[in-house]
């Protein structure tokens, strides 16, 4: 399968997009959560094809020593935001991506069932880029409009739903900056009913 790469937000409706690591959500499930992740492959390096290969089950275990330990994983996200803000879509949002793993939010387990996963290319300890914050806010606003159960208090980091397993997006993710960018996007006429 091929993923869509684009600088615009897109509709995420293409059934053929991206990763094979997806399936149907439980019948009648309400999409009500956004989970923000951080990923870099190999660790600390940016810009290569490795994340795409991981999400498409094509990662060459011999290309880097770290890859052999993760090449068996079957994971995906709905979208990946590269360092330059470019968005790559992997799973349509109405389908379940495999991003959260063992997880719990407000007493509900299996967060993949009701969440949208957005990966940021980055590490826990290196600041994310202004372009990433802008793209992330745009994606979130789009999904809030599409899925009204997603509210500002239902946007979390992976670490919040899997605190004993995960640390991403990490302390380098500036939540204040993200919420300021989100507020700016929500105030735009196209999102405020004006």
VOVOZA-929075 format. One record per residue (C-alpha): z, y, x; residue number from 1; residue in one letter. Coordinates in pm, 1 decimal, always signed. Layout:
N
{{Z Y X} NUM "A"}
...
END
This chain:
194
{{+0.0 +0.0 +0.0} 1 "X"}
{{-61.5 +356.7 +111.5} 2 "X"}
{{+180.5 +639.2 +62.9} 3 "X"}
{{+91.9 +992.2 -36.7} 4 "X"}
{{+159.2 +1258.4 +225.6} 5 "X"}
{{+157.2 +1609.7 +97.8} 6 "X"}
{{+316.0 +1950.3 +140.7} 7 "X"}
{{+338.7 +2003.4 -234.7} 8 "X"}
{{+600.5 +1838.1 -446.3} 9 "X"}
{{+363.5 +1611.4 -641.0} 10 "X"}
{{+439.0 +1406.4 -949.1} 11 "X"}
{{+538.7 +1075.3 -786.1} 12 "X"}
{{+356.5 +884.3 -1059.3} 13 "X"}
{{+110.5 +680.6 -852.4} 14 "X"}
{{+188.3 +312.1 -914.9} 15 "X"}
{{+17.2 +211.4 -589.3} 16 "X"}
{{+210.1 +443.6 -360.7} 17 "X"}
{{+411.0 +350.9 -61.8} 18 "X"}
{{+653.9 +75.6 -9.5} 19 "X"}
{{+647.5 -278.5 -146.1} 20 "X"}
{{+1028.5 -257.4 -141.7} 21 "X"}
{{+1068.9 -148.7 -502.3} 22 "X"}
{{+1114.6 -301.0 -843.6} 23 "X"}
{{+1186.7 -212.1 -1205.1} 24 "X"}
{{+1505.5 -30.9 -1294.2} 25 "X"}
{{+1725.4 -202.4 -1554.1} 26 "X"}
{{+1586.5 -149.5 -1903.2} 27 "X"}
{{+1713.5 +169.7 -2063.8} 28 "X"}
{{+1868.0 +300.0 -1741.4} 29 "X"}
{{+1909.3 +678.1 -1718.8} 30 "X"}
{{+1822.5 +831.2 -1382.7} 31 "X"}
{{+2124.2 +1048.8 -1313.0} 32 "X"}
{{+2187.8 +1073.9 -938.2} 33 "X"}
{{+2015.3 +1190.7 -620.7} 34 "X"}
{{+2122.8 +1037.2 -291.2} 35 "X"}
{{+2038.9 +1222.0 +29.8} 36 "X"}
{{+1997.9 +1012.2 +342.5} 37 "X"}
{{+1922.3 +1071.5 +708.8} 38 "X"}
{{+1700.8 +844.2 +919.2} 39 "X"}
{{+1542.5 +846.8 +1261.7} 40 "X"}
{{+1351.6 +570.1 +1438.9} 41 "X"}
{{+1407.8 +493.5 +1714.6} 42 "X"}
{{+1753.1 +652.4 +1699.1} 43 "X"}
{{+1732.6 +1018.5 +1797.5} 44 "X"}
{{+1350.7 +1033.2 +1808.1} 45 "X"}
{{+1126.9 +1210.0 +1557.7} 46 "X"}
{{+767.4 +1212.0 +1446.0} 47 "X"}
{{+653.1 +856.5 +1501.0} 48 "X"}
{{+514.8 +602.6 +1253.5} 49 "X"}
{{+828.1 +388.3 +1263.1} 50 "X"}
{{+997.4 +498.1 +939.6} 51 "X"}
{{+676.3 +441.3 +745.1} 52 "X"}
{{+642.2 +100.4 +910.5} 53 "X"}
{{+1001.7 +9.8 +821.9} 54 "X"}
{{+949.4 +106.0 +456.5} 55 "X"}
{{+625.4 -96.5 +448.4} 56 "X"}
{{+771.1 -408.8 +619.1} 57 "X"}
{{+540.1 -355.7 +917.5} 58 "X"}
{{+789.0 -261.7 +1190.9} 59 "X"}
{{+698.8 -417.0 +1526.6} 60 "X"}
{{+1022.4 -555.7 +1667.9} 61 "X"}
{{+878.8 -539.9 +2019.5} 62 "X"}
{{+792.9 -168.5 +2010.4} 63 "X"}
{{+1152.2 -62.3 +2085.7} 64 "X"}
{{+1467.5 -264.3 +2162.3} 65 "X"}
{{+1644.4 -127.6 +1852.1} 66 "X"}
{{+1369.8 -241.4 +1615.9} 67 "X"}
{{+1437.3 -612.5 +1658.8} 68 "X"}
{{+1780.2 -563.8 +1498.3} 69 "X"}
{{+1638.0 -392.5 +1186.9} 70 "X"}
{{+1289.7 -536.5 +1136.8} 71 "X"}
{{+1422.9 -791.7 +885.0} 72 "X"}
{{+1547.5 -516.0 +652.3} 73 "X"}
{{+1370.5 -461.6 +322.3} 74 "X"}
{{+1444.3 -98.6 +244.4} 75 "X"}
{{+1270.8 +205.5 +98.7} 76 "X"}
{{+1331.3 +550.7 -42.6} 77 "X"}
{{+1152.9 +746.5 -308.3} 78 "X"}
{{+1059.5 +1010.2 -51.0} 79 "X"}
{{+1095.1 +1103.2 +314.8} 80 "X"}
{{+1103.6 +1463.4 +433.8} 81 "X"}
{{+979.4 +1500.9 +791.0} 82 "X"}
{{+1115.8 +1760.4 +1034.6} 83 "X"}
{{+829.6 +1998.9 +949.7} 84 "X"}
{{+909.2 +1974.3 +577.3} 85 "X"}
{{+616.8 +1746.5 +497.4} 86 "X"}
{{+698.0 +1506.3 +215.5} 87 "X"}
{{+595.2 +1141.8 +215.0} 88 "X"}
{{+631.0 +957.9 -116.2} 89 "X"}
{{+706.4 +584.8 -110.3} 90 "X"}
{{+828.7 +479.1 -455.4} 91 "X"}
{{+761.3 +634.9 -798.6} 92 "X"}
{{+1085.7 +781.1 -929.6} 93 "X"}
{{+1079.2 +577.2 -1250.1} 94 "X"}
{{+1103.3 +263.8 -1032.2} 95 "X"}
{{+1398.9 +144.8 -823.1} 96 "X"}
{{+1379.6 +207.6 -449.6} 97 "X"}
{{+1602.6 +6.0 -218.9} 98 "X"}
{{+1794.6 +282.1 -42.8} 99 "X"}
{{+2162.7 +276.5 -137.7} 100 "X"}
{{+2269.3 -82.5 -72.1} 101 "X"}
{{+2624.3 -172.1 -169.7} 102 "X"}
{{+2735.4 +151.7 -331.1} 103 "X"}
{{+2949.5 +312.0 -599.5} 104 "X"}
{{+2946.9 +649.5 -773.9} 105 "X"}
{{+3221.9 +748.6 -1018.4} 106 "X"}
{{+3311.5 +388.4 -1091.6} 107 "X"}
{{+2953.4 +262.3 -1124.7} 108 "X"}
{{+2821.7 +21.5 -865.5} 109 "X"}
{{+2459.6 -54.0 -773.9} 110 "X"}
{{+2352.7 +309.2 -734.6} 111 "X"}
{{+1990.3 +207.2 -676.2} 112 "X"}
{{+1974.9 +134.2 -1049.8} 113 "X"}
{{+2023.6 +498.3 -1152.4} 114 "X"}
{{+1947.0 +710.6 -846.6} 115 "X"}
{{+1662.1 +870.1 -656.5} 116 "X"}
{{+1680.8 +829.4 -278.9} 117 "X"}
{{+1549.6 +1104.7 -51.5} 118 "X"}
{{+1546.2 +1047.3 +324.2} 119 "X"}
{{+1554.0 +1335.7 +570.0} 120 "X"}
{{+1417.6 +1266.8 +916.7} 121 "X"}
{{+1723.9 +1345.3 +1123.6} 122 "X"}
{{+2054.7 +1237.1 +1266.7} 123 "X"}
{{+2415.9 +1293.0 +1168.4} 124 "X"}
{{+2473.3 +1537.3 +1454.9} 125 "X"}
{{+2147.8 +1735.0 +1492.9} 126 "X"}
{{+2084.8 +2021.5 +1249.1} 127 "X"}
{{+1820.4 +1963.3 +986.5} 128 "X"}
{{+1535.0 +2214.6 +978.4} 129 "X"}
{{+1481.4 +2509.9 +742.9} 130 "X"}
{{+1159.1 +2342.3 +628.9} 131 "X"}
{{+1352.8 +2030.9 +531.8} 132 "X"}
{{+1601.8 +2228.4 +324.1} 133 "X"}
{{+1317.1 +2406.9 +143.5} 134 "X"}
{{+1130.9 +2082.7 +70.4} 135 "X"}
{{+1450.1 +1906.1 -34.3} 136 "X"}
{{+1543.3 +2184.4 -276.1} 137 "X"}
{{+1192.9 +2173.3 -422.9} 138 "X"}
{{+1208.0 +1798.3 -474.8} 139 "X"}
{{+1553.8 +1816.3 -627.8} 140 "X"}
{{+1457.3 +2095.3 -869.8} 141 "X"}
{{+1153.6 +1894.2 -976.0} 142 "X"}
{{+1366.3 +1587.6 -1043.7} 143 "X"}
{{+1638.0 +1785.4 -1224.0} 144 "X"}
{{+1368.6 +1914.2 -1460.7} 145 "X"}
{{+1228.3 +1566.7 -1508.6} 146 "X"}
{{+1562.2 +1386.2 -1542.5} 147 "X"}
{{+1816.7 +1617.0 -1713.9} 148 "X"}
{{+2110.5 +1384.7 -1636.7} 149 "X"}
{{+2076.2 +1490.8 -1271.4} 150 "X"}
{{+2304.0 +1791.2 -1231.9} 151 "X"}
{{+2426.8 +1973.5 -921.7} 152 "X"}
{{+2742.2 +1761.5 -910.5} 153 "X"}
{{+2529.0 +1446.6 -911.0} 154 "X"}
{{+2359.1 +1516.6 -577.5} 155 "X"}
{{+2540.2 +1330.5 -300.4} 156 "X"}
{{+2503.2 +1202.7 +51.4} 157 "X"}
{{+2474.2 +832.1 +124.5} 158 "X"}
{{+2819.7 +852.5 +282.2} 159 "X"}
{{+2970.0 +954.4 -54.6} 160 "X"}
{{+2856.4 +635.5 -229.7} 161 "X"}
{{+2906.0 +396.4 +64.8} 162 "X"}
{{+3187.8 +560.2 +264.9} 163 "X"}
{{+3291.0 +255.3 +464.4} 164 "X"}
{{+2933.7 +169.5 +564.8} 165 "X"}
{{+2734.2 +490.5 +596.1} 166 "X"}
{{+2774.2 +836.9 +748.9} 167 "X"}
{{+2443.1 +1000.5 +657.6} 168 "X"}
{{+2321.9 +1263.7 +615.9} 169 "X"}
{{+2617.1 +1344.0 +841.1} 170 "X"}
{{+2810.3 +1654.1 +942.7} 171 "X"}
{{+2488.7 +1823.4 +1059.6} 172 "X"}
{{+2372.3 +1846.6 +698.3} 173 "X"}
{{+2467.5 +2192.7 +572.5} 174 "X"}
{{+2559.3 +2144.2 +207.0} 175 "X"}
{{+2615.2 +2518.5 +160.6} 176 "X"}
{{+2267.5 +2595.2 +286.7} 177 "X"}
{{+2119.0 +2326.1 +63.4} 178 "X"}
{{+2296.5 +2458.8 -247.6} 179 "X"}
{{+2189.8 +2817.0 -168.6} 180 "X"}
{{+1827.4 +2700.7 -139.4} 181 "X"}
{{+1866.1 +2500.2 -459.1} 182 "X"}
{{+2009.5 +2802.2 -645.6} 183 "X"}
{{+1718.5 +3014.1 -524.5} 184 "X"}
{{+1469.9 +2754.6 -652.5} 185 "X"}
{{+1649.2 +2717.4 -984.7} 186 "X"}
{{+1638.7 +3096.5 -1033.6} 187 "X"}
{{+1260.2 +3111.5 -993.3} 188 "X"}
{{+1082.5 +3203.3 -1320.4} 189 "X"}
{{+914.1 +2864.3 -1347.6} 190 "X"}
{{+1257.7 +2697.2 -1360.8} 191 "X"}
{{+1462.7 +2952.0 -1553.4} 192 "X"}
{{+1254.6 +2965.3 -1867.5} 193 "X"}
{{+1111.8 +3308.3 -1773.4} 194 "X"}
END
